[in-house]
Amino acid sequence: MPTHAEKRRLPYSCEQIFDLVASVDRYPEFLPWCVASRIRRREGPNAFVADLVIGFKMVRERFTSRVGLTRPHRIDVTYHEGPFRYLTNHWMFAPDGEGGCIIDFYIDFEFRSRTLQTLMGPLFNEAVQRMVNAFEKRARSLYSIEAPQPRPITPLATPAGD
């Protein structure tokens, strides 16, 4: 049903953006509608199973996914259980040649419940845009380096007798 794909260029390294997206346990700190998250179990260094609780108005749903990590270029999310009939999601990260990263984001899902699908369907594109924007804003807050404050210029001492 709803599908969203987009590419964005960010001035951060692929490793930084990869780490940000892979930190599922931190999502409630910045991701709209994510009210809770936990890593249920680790499956070695390149995968884990996570639970997310999403809340919107009077709707609150938990779902479980397996997250596969191919550092630093790809994160694949495979749906396991919850309110969806299916959910497919991936993030791909490619260097832009200028020290930044091109993000390729894709999500496709369908709710099991017709009621949820009817309620959430019209809001889908706006919701995904807000979530992607939240990742970008989080990257700025974590990785942006403020320009150094100018220091006063101190004149060089001149030799005595000049």
CORRAJO-V823516 format. One record per pair of residues at least 12 apart in sequence whose C-alpha atoms are under 10 Angstrom apart, sorted by the first residue. I is the first residue (numbers start at 1). GAP is how many residues later the second one is. D is the distance in whole Angstrom. If there is no record, write none. Layout:
<<I	GAP	D> <I	GAP	D>>
This chain:
<<1	85	10> <1	86	10> <1	107	7> <1	108	6> <1	109	5> <1	110	9> <1	116	9> <1	120	8> <2	85	10> <2	105	8> <2	106	6> <2	107	6> <2	108	7> <2	109	10> <2	115	9> <2	118	10> <2	119	7> <2	120	9> <2	121	10> <2	122	7> <2	123	8> <3	84	10> <3	85	9> <3	86	10> <3	103	8> <3	104	6> <3	105	4> <3	106	7> <3	107	9> <3	121	9> <3	122	8> <3	125	10> <4	85	10> <4	101	8> <4	102	6> <4	103	5> <4	104	6> <4	105	9> <4	120	9> <4	121	7> <4	124	7> <4	125	9> <5	84	10> <5	85	10> <5	86	10> <5	99	7> <5	100	6> <5	101	4> <5	102	7> <5	103	9> <5	123	10> <6	85	10> <6	97	8> <6	98	6> <6	99	5> <6	100	7> <6	101	10> <6	123	9> <6	126	9> <7	84	10> <7	85	9> <7	86	10> <7	95	7> <7	96	5> <7	97	4> <7	98	6> <7	99	9> <8	85	10> <8	93	8> <8	94	6> <8	95	5> <8	96	7> <8	97	8> <8	124	9> <8	128	9> <9	84	10> <9	85	9> <9	86	9> <9	87	8> <9	91	7> <9	92	6> <9	93	4> <9	94	6> <9	95	9> <9	127	10> <10	85	10> <10	86	9> <10	89	9> <10	90	6> <10	91	5> <10	92	6> <10	93	8> <10	126	8> <10	129	9> <10	130	9> <11	84	10> <11	85	9> <11	87	8> <11	88	7> <11	89	4> <11	90	6> <11	91	9> <11	128	9> <11	129	9> <11	132	9> <11	133	9> <12	83	9> <12	84	10> <12	86	10> <12	87	7> <12	88	5> <12	89	6> <12	90	9> <12	124	10> <12	127	8> <12	128	9> <12	131	7> <12	132	8> <13	59	9> <13	80	9> <13	81	9> <13	82	7> <13	83	9> <13	85	10> <13	86	6> <13	87	5> <13	88	5> <13	89	9> <13	130	9> <14	57	9> <14	58	6> <14	59	7> <14	60	10> <14	78	9> <14	79	6> <14	80	6> <14	81	6> <14	82	9> <14	85	9> <14	86	7> <14	87	5> <14	88	8> <14	89	8> <15	56	8> <15	57	5> <15	58	8> <15	78	9> <15	79	10> <15	80	10> <15	85	10> <15	86	9> <16	56	9> <16	84	10> <16	85	9> <16	123	8> <16	126	9> <16	127	8> <17	55	9> <17	56	10> <17	74	10> <17	75	10> <17	76	8> <17	83	10> <17	84	8> <17	85	10> <17	86	8> <17	118	9> <17	119	9> <17	121	10> <17	122	7> <17	126	9> <18	51	9> <18	52	9> <18	53	7> <18	54	6> <18	55	7> <18	56	8> <18	57	8> <18	73	9> <18	74	9> <18	75	7> <18	83	10> <18	85	10> <19	50	10> <19	52	9> <19	53	8> <19	120	10> <20	115	8> <20	116	10> <20	118	8> <20	119	7> <20	122	9> <21	54	8> <21	70	8> <21	114	8> <21	118	10> <22	25	10> <22	26	10> <22	45	8> <22	46	9> <22	47	8> <22	49	10> <22	52	10> <22	53	7> <22	69	10> <23	15	10> <23	16	9> <24	12	10> <24	13	7> <24	14	7> <24	15	7> <24	24	10> <24	26	8> <24	27	9> <24	28	8> <24	43	9> <25	12	5> <25	13	5> <25	14	6> <25	25	8> <25	26	9> <25	27	9> <26	12	9> <27	25	9> <27	107	10> <27	108	9> <27	111	10> <28	24	9> <28	25	9> <28	26	9> <29	109	9> <30	101	9> <30	104	6> <30	105	8> <30	107	9> <30	108	7> <31	23	10> <31	99	9> <31	100	6> <31	101	9> <31	102	9> <31	103	6> <31	104	7> <31	106	10> <31	107	9> <32	22	9> <32	23	9> <32	24	9> <32	95	8> <32	96	10> <32	98	7> <32	99	6> <32	100	10> <32	101	10> <32	102	7> <32	103	10> <33	20	8> <33	21	5> <33	22	5> <33	23	6> <33	24	9> <33	27	9> <33	94	9> <33	97	10> <33	98	9> <34	18	7> <34	19	6> <34	20	5> <34	21	6> <34	22	9> <34	26	10> <34	27	10> <34	28	10> <34	97	10> <35	17	8> <35	18	6> <35	19	6> <35	20	6> <35	21	9> <35	25	9> <35	26	10> <35	27	10> <36	15	8> <36	16	6> <36	17	5> <36	18	7> <36	19	9> <36	26	9> <37	13	7> <37	14	5> <37	15	4> <37	16	6> <37	17	9> <37	25	9> <37	26	10> <37	27	10> <38	12	6> <38	13	5> <38	14	7> <38	15	9> <38	26	10> <39	12	6> <39	13	9> <39	25	10> <39	26	10> <39	27	10> <39	28	10> <40	24	9> <40	25	10> <40	26	10> <41	25	10> <42	24	10> <42	25	10> <43	23	9> <43	24	9> <43	25	9> <45	23	10> <45	24	8> <45	25	10> <46	21	8> <46	22	6> <46	23	5> <46	24	7> <46	25	8> <46	29	10> <47	19	7> <47	20	5> <47	21	4> <47	22	6> <47	23	9> <47	28	9> <47	29	9> <47	30	10> <48	17	8> <48	18	6> <48	19	5> <48	20	7> <48	21	9> <48	29	10> <49	15	7> <49	16	6> <49	17	4> <49	18	6> <49	19	9> <49	28	9> <49	29	9> <49	30	10> <49	31	9> <50	13	8> <50	14	6> <50	15	6> <50	16	6> <50	17	7> <50	27	10> <50	29	10> <50	30	10> <51	12	6> <51	13	4> <51	14	7> <51	15	9> <51	29	10> <51	30	9> <51	31	9> <52	12	7> <52	13	8> <52	30	10> <53	29	10> <56	64	9> <59	57	8> <59	60	10> <59	61	10> <61	21	7> <61	22	7> <61	23	10> <62	19	9> <62	20	6> <62	21	7> <63	16	8> <63	17	8> <63	18	6> <63	19	4> <63	20	7> <63	21	8> <64	13	10> <64	14	9> <64	15	6> <64	16	5> <64	17	5> <64	18	6> <64	19	10> <65	12	6> <65	13	5> <65	14	4> <65	15	5> <65	16	7> <65	17	9> <65	22	9> <65	23	10> <66	12	5> <66	13	6> <66	14	7> <66	15	10> <67	12	9> <67	22	10> <67	23	9> <68	22	9> <69	22	10> <70	22	9> <71	22	9> <72	20	9> <72	21	7> <72	22	9> <72	23	10> <73	18	8> <73	19	6> <73	20	5> <73	21	6> <73	22	9> <73	28	10> <73	30	9> <74	16	7> <74	17	6> <74	18	4> <74	19	6> <74	20	9> <74	29	10> <74	30	9> <74	31	10> <75	14	8> <75	15	6> <75	16	5> <75	17	7> <75	18	9> <75	30	10> <76	12	8> <76	13	6> <76	14	4> <76	15	7> <76	16	9> <76	30	10> <77	12	5> <77	13	6> <77	14	9> <77	30	9> <78	12	9> <79	30	10> <82	29	9> <82	30	9> <83	27	9> <83	28	6> <83	29	6> <83	30	7> <83	33	9> <84	25	7> <84	26	6> <84	27	4> <84	28	5> <84	29	8> <84	32	10> <84	33	9> <85	24	7> <85	25	5> <85	26	5> <85	27	5> <85	28	8> <86	22	8> <86	23	5> <86	24	6> <86	25	7> <86	26	8> <87	20	7> <87	21	6> <87	22	4> <87	23	7> <87	24	9> <88	18	8> <88	19	6> <88	20	5> <88	21	6> <88	22	10> <89	16	8> <89	17	6> <89	18	4> <89	19	6> <89	20	8> <90	14	8> <90	15	6> <90	16	5> <90	17	7> <90	18	10> <91	12	7> <91	13	6> <91	14	5> <91	15	7> <91	16	9> <92	12	5> <92	13	7> <92	14	9> <93	12	9> <105	27	9> <106	22	10> <107	21	9>>
